Amino acid sequence: MKIIVDAFGGDNAPAAVLEGCALAMKELPKEFELRLVLTGDEEKIRETAREKGIDLSGLEVVHAPDVIPVCEDPTQIRRKYKDCSMAAGLRMLADGEGDAFITAGSTGAMVVGATLIAKRIKGVKRAAIATPVPNAKGRYLLLDSGANEVCRPEMLRQFGVMGAVYAKEVMGIKNPRVGLVNIGTEDSKGTDLQVETNKLLRETDLNYVGNVEARELPLGGCDVAVADGFTGNVALKLTEGMGKFFSAELKKMLFASPLTKAGAVLLSGQIKDFKKRMDAKEVGGALLLGIRHPVIKAHGNSDGRAMMNAIRQAAVCCKNDVVGQITASLAGLAAGDEGEE
């Protein structure tokens, strides 16, 4: 399989991207038959590789001199920044020159570019960002976590279907429990959006567990949490902030005195395992579900290992034909949900 990687996306590009690609070629299973293509300024890529001592053997480089800034209007990816590393990679994906695309660059530009260049699966109303989030049982999938601030009920139903496929094929959850993020568990709770979505999800073949309150998400209330992009992004950012808060408070407690420091030494193994479990870099990124090929958004501050895990994530999506499985699952929805807008 051939995976296209935006070499100039993210805070630590291109060095972190190159390190991640080199790690992937070395550490990922041979069964993937992995081929990697880097898009970006070729001269800078090769110069950085020389400076960092990174072996680019086996990596293809496609020259794309521009970079779209994070603060830029996302729609400019098809106009002012049509030759940027992200746009070049998405065009290659759309033209069948790769099986998946990864970027740590602008989320907005990625969503717009993937939708307009790589295109949505037929029948998909909106693509959704699906983010694996740590919880008491491992991880749950939150979608949409920011691509669509305003949604309609049929969109959220599609998010549930797409999320269930991802949870099963990539996260390894045999029969994922799908829940709707809401302010209460009763069917009458929420705005018209949640009430109508709840009805639609109950009509599907999903393992739907009904409305799930936000406090249940970190406790394992469901495996796939469906929400509009506004609600999902608030939940995601709050989770990230609370994680940093608890980490800082725990560090203060463990290093408050010689006695607590001794306890920290005894707990070092468990602390290390917990930090790894909470680390988003161990996942790789968030998949933009609903696009005709896997498109993965890695975190903006991704290091080499995070980029390698994003490549692993893309490889698993390709191997397990996540897009094909989503297409087949959506085919069973009502005729009123068919057709692109």
Secondary structure, DSSP 8 states (H G I E B T S, - for coil): -EEEEETT-STTTTHHHHHHHHHHHHHS-GGG--EEEEEE-HHHHHHHHHHHT---TTEEEEE--B---TTS-GGGGGTTTTTBHHHHHHHHHHTTS-SEEEE-S-HHHHHHHIIIII-B-TT-S--EEEEEEEETTEEEEEE-SSS-SS--HHHHHHHHHHHHHHHHHTS--SS-EEEEEES-SSTT-S-HHHHHHHHHHHTSSSEEEEEEEGGGTTTTS-SEEE--HHHHHHHHHHHHHHHHHHHHHHHHHHTSSHHHHHHHHHTHHHHHHHHHHH-GGGT-EEEEETBSS-EEEE-TT--HHHHHHHHHHHHHHHHTTHHHHHHHHHTTS-GGG-S--
